[in-house]
Structures are given as structure tokens and as C-alpha cells.
Amino acid sequence: MTNEQTPQAPRRRLQIRLGIAAVVGILVLVFVLENRTRVRMHYLGADFSAPLWLMLLVVAAVGVLIGFLLSWRRQHHDE
């Protein structure tokens, strides 16, 4: 029986995932606490004012969404 086939393997993987999630959560919390200042953004004639962490989160989410859509389009266009 290999290490991956033992009954303890799924529990160990879950513990590793929870540990990684905890570290990422702490890093996100530190990032939010360090970037609480309000910033103004001008885009296509609109004027926004929000905390820096929120602006960065929105821009990152839009980037991920665009990447996902382009990848999805490429996969379905090739078929």
C-alpha cells in the first residue's frame, strides 16, 4: 500500500488545504489593513472614491474575469 492509498491521505490533504487557506486569509487581512486609505479614480468620465484595497480587488476581479472569458472563448472557438 503506497502513501497515497492510506486512509490518512484525504485527512492530510484537507489539513494542508486548510493551512494554506489560513495563511492566504491572514495575508489578505494584512493587505486590507495596510491599504485602508481612500483613493479617487477617474475612468471614462466617472469619478470613484473608495478604499485602495477595494479598488485593487475590483481591478483584480475584472482581470480574472477577462482572462477566464478569453480562455473560455479560445476553447470553444477551437472546437
ABEGO torsion letter per residue (X at the ends): XBAAABAAAAAAAAAAAAAAAAAAAAAAAAAAAABABBBBBBBGGBBBBBBAAAAAAAAAAAAAAAAAAAAAAAAAAAX
